[in-house]
């Protein structure tokens, strides 16, 4: 079973969504606890995206930490910019994931 944790930025972005879309996102979080490899891979097996209506949720799967880190959301217009941002900051996200895993143990 995987822990599903959102970064501060992710949570702030999700707060701007409608209640219905937030509920759909929560259902995705629940699915990710059982199978973190749902959605479409984005250049790496561990970097994935899942759609909610016209929005997208981006997350990183850390198998060795049993952790899914929810990192960003976007619409279609800024999809590529968001993907590029996440790829550029993979090292920083790794540090965050390791701190979360360390606190949990």
N, C-alpha and C positions, 0 to 999 in steps of 0.2 A: 504494500500500500504506500502511495506517495503522498507527501505533504504538498499542498498547493498554496503558495504564498504570493501575494502581489506586492510589487515595489510601491513606494510612496507615490511615484508619478502615475503608475497604473491605477491605483485606487482613486487618485484625484480625477483622472480622465474618466473612469467608470462612473464616478459621481455625477458627471454631466449627462449621462445617458438617461433615457426615459426609464421609468420603473419596469416596464415590460422587457426592455432590452437588458436591464440589469438582472432581472430574474432569469432570462435566457443565459446570460453570462455565468450566473451562479450554477445553473445546470451543467454548463461546460466544466466548471471547477470540480463539481462532483464526479463527472465522468473521468476527469484527469486523475483523480485519486486512484482509480482502478486501472486505467490504461492511458498513460501520458502521451502515447504516440498516435493520437487521433489528430485529425486536421492535416493540412498540407505542409510538407517539409519545405524549408526555404534555404536551400543551398547546403544545409547540414542536416543530418538526421535529428539532432537535438534542438534545432531552431524551427519552430512550427507556427502555423497560423490557423485560426478557426474563425469562421464567419458567423456574425449575428446580424441578420438582415443585410444592410449595406455597409455595416461596420466590420472591422477585423480586430481580433485579439491576437497578440503575439506573445509567445512563451518559449522558455528554454527548459529542456529536460536534462536533469543531472542524475543519471541512473545510479552512480556510485554514492550519491547523497540521498537517494530516494526523495528527490525534491523537484517540483515544477515551479519555476519562477515566472510569474506573469509580469511582463515588462512594459508593454505598451498597447495602445489601441490606435486605430486610424480609420479614416474613411478611404474611399477609392482614390480621391484626389492626392492625398499625401501618403499613399501606401508605400511607394518606392523610397521616399525620404525617410519614413519610419523604419523600413527594413534596413536601409543603409546605416541609420543611426544605431540600431541594435547591433549590427555586424561590427561597426566601428568600436563599440563599447563592450564587446564580449568579455574582455579581461575584467572590466569593472563589475559586470554582472556576476562573473565567477566569484569574485571576492565577496560580494553581497550574499550569494548562495552559500558559500562556505561559512560565513558568519552566522547565518540563519541556522544552518545545520549544526554548528557548534553550540549555539544557544539551546537548541532543542535536545541535545544529548546530555 
